[in-house]
Amino acid sequence: MPDDMRFRNYITADTEALIAVYRAAALVLGRQGYTEEQINAWAMYPEDAEAFRRTLAKGVTLCAVIDGVPAAFGQLHPVDHIAYMYCHPDHARRGLGSAILSMLEAHAQSKGVTAVRVEASAVARPFFERFGYRVLEVERPVRHGVTFMRFKMEKEFANQQGDRLDKAGLSPLPLGSGNPDLVIRAAQPTDYETLLDCWLRSVQATHVFVSANDIQSMIPHVRGYLSSSESAIWVACDASGSNLGFMGLSGNKMEALFLAPEFHGRGIGRQMVRYAQSLHPALTVDVNEQNTAARQFYEACGFVVEGRSEKDRQGRAYPLLHMRLIAPNHHALQQPVHENLSAVERKCQDR
């Protein structure tokens, strides 16, 4: 990924740049599926910059910005419809569109949407199919007297999480300046095996007080937890879409926070805690008493111990510390903290 790349919401000053992205995508990428006549007609839109500005201001419009210049954008409007998804050909196949689509989908889910639709071009159809969209029907719209083929597509969300999120209009945008490429989005079914591998490697690297047999016995329970609809699972990934770790939230309870070992100590855990706090300010978490580094990490983030259980929820000899966020240490959240252990509630703790 480029050194200076980030995602943010659309602003009015982006309008001309997004017109350029749109037209470049139509003229260059459009050649993969359309005739010269169709491409030229496609690229004529948008003709009115002010009208396009008003269109982009609706719903949620996200931009991928490289060196200060928008390189890709997507729009969700209305809340169950992907209205735009375009990437400049100079930056195609770098994961920009994938990251934007994931964030728009997560926003739709946070509003209680159970399915999202899109009218995809012949060029974009394979992209959406990779994300689980299916063709409902073939449409033949006419633009500037030229007929096009496009595909009305839909994706149903298998793991609805919207009713567990705050209704404050939050979007899963990257948080903080420490990791400008970090994206936090809702988990999808295609993530589960990757997240299970992340959990296993993280536990093996850090939970030295847990026996190998106990760790193996937990795998089916963790797999079931990840695919369950009982908790909201949020994924941390880089701008290319690669999964770095995940957290599980059930109301204000942080049930899990795990990062792949190679990403420990980079501030990603702090940003995930900040994101969880934006959803549920009164966060709580359970930490294994033997997990000294995890306790120190949460204390640095503003958590305090308010209780203790002699055994875990399965009655095994892994004492739990019950912690609550009372006064976030904002300085600590903005500075590097070595977090290499993760808190787990009973669903991830069948030991």
C-alpha positions in Angstrom: 0.0 0.0 0.0 1.1 3.6 -0.6 2.8 5.3 2.4 0.2 8.1 2.6 -3.1 6.4 2.1 -6.3 6.6 4.3 -10.0 6.3 4.2 -12.4 9.1 5.1 -15.8 10.5 4.5 -16.5 12.5 1.3 -16.1 16.3 1.5 -17.3 18.9 -1.0 -13.7 19.6 -2.1 -13.5 16.1 -3.4 -16.1 16.5 -6.1 -13.9 17.3 -9.1 -11.4 14.6 -8.1 -14.2 12.0 -7.9 -15.5 13.0 -11.3 -12.0 12.3 -12.6 -12.0 8.9 -10.9 -15.4 8.1 -12.3 -14.4 9.0 -15.9 -11.0 7.4 -15.8 -12.5 4.2 -14.5 -15.2 4.2 -17.3 -12.7 5.0 -20.1 -10.0 2.6 -19.0 -11.5 -0.2 -17.0 -14.7 -0.1 -19.1 -12.9 -1.6 -22.0 -13.0 -4.9 -20.3 -16.7 -5.3 -20.9 -18.1 -2.6 -23.3 -17.8 -1.2 -26.8 -16.2 2.1 -27.6 -19.6 3.7 -28.1 -20.8 2.4 -24.7 -17.7 3.6 -23.0 -17.9 7.1 -24.4 -21.5 7.4 -23.4 -20.7 6.1 -19.9 -17.9 8.6 -19.4 -20.1 11.5 -20.3 -21.6 11.3 -16.8 -21.5 13.3 -14.5 -22.1 16.3 -16.8 -23.1 18.7 -13.9 -20.5 18.9 -11.1 -22.9 20.7 -8.8 -25.6 18.0 -9.3 -23.0 15.3 -8.7 -21.9 17.1 -5.5 -25.5 17.0 -4.2 -25.7 13.3 -5.1 -22.5 12.5 -3.3 -23.6 14.3 -0.2 -26.5 11.8 0.3 -26.2 8.7 2.4 -22.6 7.6 3.3 -19.9 8.3 0.7 -16.4 7.0 1.6 -13.1 7.9 -0.2 -9.7 6.2 -0.4 -7.2 9.1 -0.4 -3.6 8.7 -1.6 -1.2 11.6 -1.0 -4.1 13.8 -0.4 -6.0 13.0 -3.6 -9.1 10.7 -3.8 -8.3 7.5 -5.7 -11.5 5.5 -5.1 -14.9 6.1 -3.7 -18.1 4.3 -2.8 -21.6 5.4 -1.7 -24.3 3.8 0.3 -27.7 5.4 -0.5 -30.3 4.6 0.5 -29.0 2.5 3.4 -29.6 -0.8 1.6 -28.1 0.2 -1.8 -24.5 0.6 -3.1 -25.0 3.6 -5.5 -21.3 4.0 -6.5 -18.1 2.0 -6.4 -15.3 3.3 -8.5 -11.5 3.1 -8.4 -9.0 5.1 -10.5 -7.3 2.6 -12.9 -3.9 3.8 -11.6 -4.8 2.3 -8.2 -6.8 -0.7 -9.3 -6.3 -4.1 -7.6 -4.8 -2.7 -4.4 -7.7 -3.5 -2.2 -9.2 0.0 -2.1 -12.6 -1.0 -3.4 -12.7 -4.1 -1.2 -12.0 -2.0 2.0 -14.6 0.6 1.0 -17.3 -2.0 0.3 -16.6 -3.8 3.6 -17.1 -0.5 5.5 -20.3 0.4 3.6 -21.7 -3.1 4.3 -20.8 -2.8 8.0 -22.6 0.5 8.1 -25.7 -1.0 6.5 -25.7 -3.8 9.0 -25.4 -1.3 11.9 -28.6 0.2 10.7 -30.5 -3.1 10.8 -30.3 -3.9 7.0 -30.5 -7.6 6.2 -29.5 -7.3 2.5 -27.8 -4.8 0.2 -28.4 -4.4 -3.5 -26.3 -2.9 -6.3 -26.6 -2.3 -10.1 -23.2 -3.6 -11.3 -21.6 -3.1 -14.7 -20.2 -6.1 -16.6 -16.8 -5.0 -15.4 -17.8 -4.8 -11.7 -19.9 -8.0 -11.6 -16.9 -10.3 -10.7 -15.8 -7.9 -8.0 -19.2 -8.1 -6.3 -19.5 -11.8 -6.8 -16.3 -12.3 -4.8 -18.1 -10.5 -1.9 -21.1 -12.9 -2.1 -23.5 -10.9 -4.3 -25.7 -12.8 -6.6 -27.4 -11.7 -9.8 -31.1 -11.2 -9.6 -31.8 -10.0 -13.1 -30.1 -8.5 -16.2 -31.0 -4.8 -16.9 -30.5 -2.9 -20.2 -30.6 0.8 -19.3 -30.2 3.5 -22.1 -27.8 6.4 -21.6 -27.3 9.1 -24.2 -29.1 6.9 -26.7 -26.8 3.9 -26.1 -28.0 0.7 -24.5 -25.9 -1.0 -21.8 -26.0 -4.3 -20.0 -25.8 -4.2 -16.2 -26.7 -6.7 -13.4 -29.0 -6.1 -10.5 -27.3 -7.9 -7.7 -28.0 -8.6 -4.0 -26.2 -9.8 -0.9 -27.9 -11.1 2.1 -26.2 -10.8 5.5 -26.0 -14.1 7.2 -24.9 -12.7 10.6 -27.1 -9.7 11.3 -25.5 -7.5 14.0 -27.4 -4.2 13.6 -29.7 -4.6 16.6 -26.7 -4.9 18.9 -25.1 -1.7 17.8 -25.8 1.9 19.0 -28.0 3.8 16.6 -25.8 6.8 16.6 -24.9 6.6 12.9 -21.4 5.3 13.5 -19.4 4.2 10.5 -16.6 1.6 10.8 -13.9 4.1 9.7 -10.2 3.8 10.6 -9.4 5.4 13.9 -6.5 7.5 15.0 -3.3 8.7 13.3 -1.1 5.9 14.6 -2.4 3.4 12.1 -3.9 5.4 9.2 -4.4 2.3 7.1 -6.3 0.4 9.8 -9.9 -0.5 9.0 -12.4 -1.9 11.6 -15.4 -3.6 10.0 -18.1 -6.1 10.9 -17.0 -9.7 10.3 -18.3 -11.7 7.4 -18.7 -15.5 7.1 -15.6 -15.7 4.9 -13.5 -14.3 7.7 -14.2 -17.0 10.3 -11.5 -19.5 9.4 -8.9 -16.7 9.2 -10.0 -15.4 12.6 -9.9 -18.8 14.1 -6.3 -19.2 12.9 -5.5 -15.7 14.3 -7.0 -16.7 17.7 -5.1 -20.0 17.8 -1.7 -18.5 17.0 -2.2 -15.7 19.4 -3.1 -18.0 22.3 -0.3 -20.4 21.5 2.2 -17.4 21.6 0.9 -15.7 24.7 -1.3 -17.9 26.9 1.7 -19.9 28.3 -0.4 -20.8 31.5 -2.9 -22.8 29.4 -2.1 -26.4 28.5 -1.9 -27.5 24.9 -4.8 -30.0 25.4 -7.0 -27.2 26.9 -6.2 -25.0 23.9 -7.1 -27.7 21.5 -10.4 -28.4 23.3 -11.3 -24.7 22.9 -11.1 -24.7 19.1 -14.7 -26.0 18.4 -16.1 -23.5 20.9 -14.2 -20.6 19.4 -15.3 -21.6 15.9 -18.9 -21.6 17.1 -18.5 -18.3 18.9 -17.2 -16.6 15.7 -20.1 -17.8 13.6 -22.8 -17.2 16.2 -25.2 -14.3 16.0 -25.1 -13.7 19.7 -22.2 -11.3 19.7 -20.9 -8.6 17.3 -17.6 -9.6 15.8 -15.4 -6.8 14.6 -12.4 -7.4 12.4 -9.2 -5.2 12.2 -7.7 -5.3 8.8 -5.3 -3.3 6.7 -6.3 -1.3 3.7 -5.6 -4.3 1.4 -8.3 -6.2 3.3 -5.9 -8.6 5.2 -7.2 -9.6 8.6 -5.0 -8.5 11.6 -7.2 -9.6 14.4 -10.7 -9.3 15.9 -12.8 -8.4 18.9 -16.1 -9.6 20.1 -18.7 -7.4 21.8 -21.9 -8.4 23.6 -23.5 -5.1 24.6 -20.8 -3.3 26.6 -18.9 -6.5 27.4 -15.7 -7.0 25.4 -15.7 -10.7 25.2 -12.6 -11.1 23.0 -9.7 -9.1 21.7 -7.1 -11.1 19.7 -4.4 -10.0 17.3 -2.2 -12.2 15.1 1.3 -12.5 16.9 3.1 -10.6 14.1 0.9 -7.5 14.8 1.4 -7.3 18.5 2.8 -4.1 19.9 1.7 -1.9 17.0 -1.1 0.0 18.7 -3.9 -1.9 16.9 -5.3 -3.2 20.1 -5.6 0.3 21.5 -7.5 1.5 18.4 -9.9 -1.4 18.7 -10.6 -0.5 22.4 -11.2 3.1 21.3 -13.6 1.9 18.6 -15.4 -0.4 21.1 -15.7 2.6 23.5 -17.3 4.7 20.7 -20.0 2.1 20.5 -20.3 1.3 24.3 -18.7 3.9 26.6 -19.2 1.7 29.7 -17.0 -1.1 28.6 -16.2 -4.2 30.8 -13.8 -7.1 30.1 -12.7 -10.3 31.8 -8.9 -11.0 31.9 -7.1 -14.1 33.1 -5.4 -13.4 36.3 -2.2 -15.2 35.0 -2.3 -12.9 32.0 -0.2 -10.1 33.5 0.5 -8.3 30.2 -3.2 -8.2 29.3 -4.1 -6.7 32.6 -1.4 -4.0 32.2 -2.6 -3.3 28.7 -6.2 -2.7 29.9 -5.1 -0.7 32.9 -3.1 1.5 30.5 -6.4 2.0 28.5 -8.2 3.1 31.7 -9.7 -0.1 33.0 -9.7 -1.0 36.7 -10.3 -4.3 38.4 -13.6 -4.4 40.2 -14.0 -8.1 40.9 -12.4 -11.6 40.8 -13.6 -15.1 40.1 -11.6 -18.0 41.5 -12.4 -20.1 38.4 -13.4 -19.5 34.9 -17.0 -19.9 33.7 -16.5 -23.5 33.0 -15.2 -24.1 36.6 -11.6 -24.6 35.7 -8.6 -23.2 37.6 -8.0 -20.1 35.5 -9.1 -17.2 37.8 -10.7 -14.2 36.1 -10.3 -10.5 36.9 -13.4 -8.5 36.1 -12.4 -5.1 34.8 -14.4 -1.9 34.0 -13.4 1.2 32.0 -13.8 4.2 34.3 -11.3 6.9 33.2 -9.7 6.3 29.8 -6.0 7.2 29.7 -6.1 9.1 26.4 -2.4 9.6 26.4 -1.8 5.9 26.7 -4.4 5.2 24.0 -2.4 7.5 21.6 1.1 6.2 22.5 2.6 2.7 21.9 1.6 0.1 24.4 2.9 -3.4 24.2 -0.3 -5.5 24.1 0.4 -9.2 23.4 -2.4 -10.9 25.3 -6.2 -10.7 24.9 -9.2 -10.9 27.2 -11.6 -13.7 26.6 -15.1 -14.2 28.2 -16.6 -17.6 28.7 -17.4 -18.4 25.0 -13.7 -18.2 24.1 -12.6 -19.7 27.4 -13.7 -23.3 27.6 -10.5 -24.5 29.2 
